[in-house]
Amino acid sequence: MATPVVENGSGLGRRGAAILGVWTLVAMLLAGQAWFAGQVRGEPLAWARASAIWLVWAAVWAALTPIALRLETRFPLQRPHILAALAVHGVASATCALVNLALFALAAPVIGATQVESTWLGTFSRLLGTTFLLNLPVYWLIVAAAHVERLVRRRLRLEAQLADARLQTLRTQLQPHFLFNALNTVSVLMHEDVDAADRILLQLSALLRRSLDSTEAHEVTLGEEIGFLESYLEIEQARFGGRLSFRFLIPDGVLEARVPNLLLQPLIENALRHGLATRAGPGKVEIRADRHGDSLLLCVVDDGRGLPPAATERVGLANTRERLRLLYADRQRFDVRNSDDGGVIAEIELPWRTAT
């Protein structure tokens, strides 16, 4: 379910002005169409009368628009609750159409509208029989416009999230002490194990190439994500020496699954920096993946010191949680908890998707 957006007074004022402006434009267009149609049919309609009729109609819908927008936010047309949302909006569309006709019937005798009877009830009944079905789609157009706007906003926020993730990775991988440590490790290995030094240089090159990749894709295959992590962990393993070991428990059948770009690296970085780097003994990191029905389950497990009591979620984890929410709404799960055996388990559940 979408999270309501809290707006300040000026924001609400601008939105109200925008709603009023849009409906005024719609009223003028419809009035112009009615005036032109009257001229063509040889039944001239005064511009002032046409404008008054459509401005009243539009003013009522302008007053109802915030209600429709609030309902669209509260009951978005998206899975898994789309049937309930359709039912709510179906009732709301009929209610708003009736309210529009009822209020328009009050003003109809004053503005010179057609189909006016001697009583309000008579006018309302006549409007109900002739224009009720024409008013129903208006509510749905408002809801559809709000839904499209939300999708566009989500897309823009995803672009910003991806750019931020890439920049965070660059800051992690390219910060001077990281490069210094990596190159210093290579320098030491050149005197002890030339093949190992060459391998670390190749991994560093692969990692930097991926970090600097200009791709804008929100998702990559799990195989691509694992390739990046292998480069990252081999460099970190060389730096930690014999203190760090890692392994991947990933069946071949899940390597084509789609995952958010640069999803797992912040979780592994968090395990190394806050779980293993602060302890003197050896540590281990496991990356697991498997398919469970229509879901992909990803786990990053370490045997470090664990989460302290009442720990505040770090920026990297908070960003990961927000990216998943934006990409998959409530079709995802992200859980970080202490393991019964010590250390931390970061677990992500995503909808199962492949490129084909």
C-alpha positions in Angstrom: 0.0 0.0 0.0 1.3 3.4 -0.9 2.6 5.7 1.8 0.6 8.9 2.0 2.6 12.0 1.1 2.6 14.7 3.8 2.4 18.2 2.3 2.8 21.5 3.9 0.4 24.4 3.5 2.0 25.9 0.5 2.1 22.5 -1.2 -1.6 22.0 -0.6 -2.2 25.5 -1.9 -0.3 24.8 -5.1 -2.1 21.5 -5.6 -5.4 23.1 -5.1 -4.6 25.9 -7.6 -3.5 23.3 -10.1 -6.7 21.3 -9.7 -8.8 24.5 -10.1 -6.7 25.6 -13.1 -7.1 22.2 -14.9 -10.9 22.0 -14.3 -11.3 25.6 -15.5 -9.4 24.8 -18.7 -11.6 21.7 -19.2 -14.8 23.8 -18.7 -13.6 26.3 -21.2 -12.9 23.6 -23.8 -16.3 22.0 -23.3 -18.0 25.4 -23.4 -16.2 26.2 -26.6 -17.3 22.9 -28.1 -20.9 23.4 -27.0 -20.9 27.0 -28.5 -19.4 25.8 -31.8 -21.8 22.8 -32.0 -24.8 25.2 -31.5 -23.5 27.5 -34.3 -23.2 24.5 -36.7 -26.6 23.2 -35.9 -28.2 26.6 -36.4 -29.1 26.7 -32.7 -26.9 29.5 -31.4 -25.9 29.2 -27.7 -24.7 32.3 -25.9 -21.0 32.0 -24.8 -21.8 33.3 -21.3 -24.5 30.7 -20.9 -22.3 27.9 -22.2 -19.4 29.0 -19.9 -21.7 29.2 -16.9 -23.1 25.7 -17.4 -19.7 24.0 -17.8 -18.0 26.1 -15.1 -20.5 25.0 -12.6 -20.1 21.4 -13.7 -16.4 21.6 -13.5 -16.4 23.4 -10.2 -18.2 20.5 -8.5 -15.7 18.0 -10.0 -12.9 20.3 -8.8 -14.3 20.1 -5.3 -14.6 16.3 -5.6 -11.1 15.8 -7.1 -9.2 15.9 -3.7 -11.5 13.1 -2.4 -10.7 11.0 -5.5 -7.0 11.6 -5.1 -7.1 10.7 -1.4 -8.9 7.4 -2.2 -6.5 6.6 -5.0 -3.6 7.1 -2.5 -5.4 5.0 0.1 -6.5 2.3 -2.3 -4.0 2.2 -5.2 -4.8 0.1 -8.3 -2.0 -2.4 -7.8 -1.5 -5.9 -6.7 -2.3 -7.8 -4.4 -5.3 -5.7 -3.4 -6.5 -4.6 -6.8 -9.9 -6.2 -6.5 -10.7 -4.5 -3.2 -9.4 -1.2 -4.7 -11.7 -1.6 -7.8 -14.7 -2.2 -5.5 -13.9 0.9 -3.5 -13.4 3.1 -6.6 -16.5 1.7 -8.2 -18.6 2.8 -5.2 -16.8 6.1 -5.1 -17.3 6.8 -8.8 -21.0 6.3 -8.5 -21.2 8.4 -5.4 -19.2 11.3 -6.9 -21.3 11.2 -10.1 -24.5 11.5 -8.0 -23.1 14.3 -5.9 -22.1 16.2 -9.0 -25.6 15.8 -10.5 -27.3 16.8 -7.2 -25.3 20.0 -6.9 -25.6 20.8 -10.6 -29.4 20.4 -10.3 -29.4 23.1 -7.6 -27.6 25.6 -9.9 -29.3 24.6 -13.1 -32.3 27.0 -13.0 -29.9 29.9 -12.2 -27.4 29.3 -15.0 -30.0 28.6 -17.6 -29.2 24.9 -18.1 -31.4 22.7 -20.2 -33.4 19.8 -18.8 -34.6 22.0 -15.9 -37.8 20.9 -14.2 -40.0 22.8 -11.8 -38.5 21.1 -8.8 -35.0 20.2 -7.7 -36.0 16.5 -7.5 -37.5 16.6 -11.0 -34.3 18.2 -12.4 -32.1 15.7 -10.5 -34.1 12.8 -11.8 -33.9 14.0 -15.3 -30.2 14.5 -15.1 -29.8 11.1 -13.5 -31.5 9.5 -16.5 -29.6 11.4 -19.2 -26.1 12.1 -17.9 -25.3 9.8 -15.0 -23.4 7.3 -17.1 -21.5 10.2 -18.8 -20.3 11.4 -15.4 -19.1 8.0 -14.1 -15.9 8.0 -16.3 -14.8 11.4 -15.0 -13.9 9.9 -11.6 -12.0 7.1 -13.3 -10.1 9.6 -15.4 -9.0 11.5 -12.2 -7.9 8.2 -10.6 -6.0 7.2 -13.8 -4.2 10.5 -13.9 -3.2 10.2 -10.3 -2.0 6.6 -10.9 0.1 7.7 -13.9 1.5 10.6 -11.9 2.6 8.2 -9.1 4.2 5.8 -11.6 6.2 8.7 -13.1 7.2 9.9 -9.7 8.3 6.4 -8.7 10.3 6.1 -11.9 12.1 9.4 -11.2 12.8 8.3 -7.6 14.1 5.0 -8.9 16.5 6.8 -11.2 17.7 8.8 -8.3 18.1 5.7 -6.1 20.1 3.9 -8.8 22.4 6.9 -9.3 22.8 7.1 -5.5 23.6 3.4 -5.3 26.2 3.7 -8.0 27.8 6.7 -6.3 27.8 4.9 -3.0 29.6 2.0 -4.6 32.1 4.4 -6.2 32.8 6.0 -2.9 33.3 2.6 -1.3 35.5 1.2 -3.9 37.5 4.3 -5.0 38.1 5.9 -1.7 41.9 6.4 -1.2 42.4 4.0 1.6 40.6 1.2 -0.2 42.8 1.7 -3.3 45.9 2.1 -1.0 45.1 -1.1 0.8 44.4 -3.0 -2.4 47.6 -1.8 -4.1 49.6 -2.3 -1.0 48.3 -5.9 -0.9 49.4 -6.4 -4.5 52.8 -4.9 -3.7 53.3 -7.4 -0.9 52.1 -10.3 -3.0 54.5 -9.4 -5.8 57.4 -10.5 -3.5 55.5 -13.6 -2.2 53.1 -14.8 -4.8 53.2 -13.2 -8.2 50.2 -15.2 -9.5 48.1 -14.1 -6.5 49.1 -10.5 -7.1 48.2 -10.8 -10.8 44.8 -12.3 -9.8 44.1 -9.4 -7.4 44.9 -6.8 -10.0 42.5 -8.5 -12.5 39.8 -8.6 -9.8 40.4 -4.9 -9.0 40.1 -4.0 -12.7 36.9 -6.0 -13.1 35.4 -4.3 -10.0 36.3 -0.8 -11.1 35.0 -1.5 -14.6 31.7 -2.6 -13.2 31.5 0.4 -10.8 32.2 2.8 -13.7 29.8 1.1 -16.0 27.4 3.7 -17.4 24.4 1.3 -17.6 21.1 2.7 -16.3 19.4 -0.6 -15.9 17.5 -1.0 -12.6 17.9 -4.7 -12.7 20.6 -7.2 -13.7 20.8 -11.0 -13.7 21.9 -12.6 -10.4 24.8 -14.0 -12.3 26.1 -10.5 -13.1 25.6 -9.4 -9.5 27.6 -12.5 -8.3 30.4 -11.7 -10.7 30.8 -8.3 -9.2 30.7 -9.7 -5.7 33.4 -12.2 -6.5 35.8 -9.5 -7.5 34.9 -7.4 -4.5 35.3 -10.3 -2.0 38.6 -11.6 -3.5 40.1 -8.1 -3.0 38.8 -7.9 0.6 40.0 -11.4 1.3 43.5 -10.5 0.2 43.3 -7.5 2.5 42.0 -9.5 5.5 44.5 -12.3 4.9 43.5 -15.5 6.5 40.8 -13.9 8.6 38.1 -13.8 5.9 36.6 -16.7 4.0 33.5 -16.6 1.8 31.4 -18.9 -0.3 28.4 -18.7 -2.6 25.6 -21.3 -2.3 23.7 -20.6 -5.4 22.2 -23.2 -7.8 22.8 -22.6 -11.5 19.0 -22.5 -12.1 18.6 -19.1 -10.3 21.5 -17.2 -12.0 19.2 -15.8 -14.7 16.8 -14.3 -12.1 16.5 -10.5 -12.2 17.7 -8.6 -9.2 18.2 -4.8 -8.5 21.5 -3.6 -9.7 24.1 -3.3 -6.9 21.7 -4.9 -4.4 24.0 -7.2 -2.4 27.3 -5.3 -2.2 26.1 -2.9 0.5 24.9 -5.9 2.6 28.3 -7.6 2.3 30.1 -4.4 3.0 28.0 -4.0 6.1 28.9 -7.5 7.3 32.6 -6.9 6.7 32.8 -3.4 8.2 30.6 -3.9 11.3 30.8 -7.7 11.8 34.2 -8.9 10.9 36.6 -6.0 10.9 36.0 -5.3 14.6 37.0 -8.8 15.7 40.4 -10.4 16.0 39.6 -13.9 14.9 38.7 -15.3 11.4 35.3 -14.6 10.0 33.1 -16.0 7.3 30.5 -14.6 4.8 28.0 -16.7 2.9 25.8 -15.6 0.0 22.9 -17.8 -0.6 20.1 -17.8 -3.2 17.3 -20.1 -4.1 13.9 -20.1 -5.7 10.8 -20.7 -3.5 7.8 -21.0 -5.8 7.2 -17.6 -7.4 9.9 -15.9 -5.2 13.6 -15.5 -5.2 15.2 -15.7 -1.7 18.6 -14.0 -1.2 20.7 -14.2 2.0 23.9 -12.7 3.2 25.1 -14.4 6.4 28.1 -13.6 8.5 29.5 -14.9 11.8 30.5 -11.6 13.2 29.6 -9.8 16.4 25.9 -9.4 15.5 23.6 -6.4 15.9 23.8 -4.4 19.1 20.5 -4.0 21.1 18.2 -1.3 19.7 20.6 -0.6 16.8 19.6 2.1 14.4 19.4 1.0 10.8 22.4 2.2 8.9 22.1 4.3 5.7 23.1 1.5 3.4 20.4 -0.8 4.8 17.8 1.9 4.8 18.6 2.7 1.2 18.3 -1.0 0.3 14.9 -1.2 2.0 13.6 1.9 0.2 14.8 0.7 -3.2 13.1 -2.6 -2.8 9.8 -0.8 -1.7 10.0 1.4 -4.8 10.7 -1.4 -7.2 8.3 -4.1 -5.8 5.9 -2.3 -3.4 4.6 -5.0 -1.0 5.7 -7.9 -3.2 9.1 -7.9 -1.5 10.5 -8.6 2.0 13.8 -7.4 3.6 14.8 -8.6 7.0 18.0 -8.1 9.0 18.3 -10.0 12.2 20.8 -11.7 14.5 21.5 -15.4 13.8 20.9 -18.0 16.6 24.5 -19.1 16.0 26.0 -15.6 16.2 26.4 -13.0 13.4 23.8 -11.4 11.2 21.4 -12.7 8.6 20.2 -10.2 5.9 17.4 -11.8 4.0 15.6 -10.5 0.9 12.6 -12.0 -0.9 11.8 -10.8 -4.4 9.3 -11.8 -7.1 10.8 -14.4 -9.4 11.5 -12.8 -12.7 13.8 -13.6 -15.6 14.8 -11.8 -18.8 12.7 -14.1 -20.9 
